[in-house]
Amino acid sequence: MSDRQATGLGSTSREPRRRRELTCFLILAFGIWPVVAVGAVGGYGFLVWMYQLMAGPPGPAGH
């Protein structure tokens, strides 16, 4: 097989893979990671809220 044939075969199989990778990146970048980030921040806020319900608000006692 010549170099020209090998290059031609490789470029046709790269296009679907490249499109699949781009689709996967877009789903991760604009779908999954924002949901994970909001969930992590919300979960942390919930933990702080529950801690303050048990231990009281931060600051010096008696004020």
Helices and strands as residue ranges (DSSP letters): H 3-27, I 28-32, H 33-55
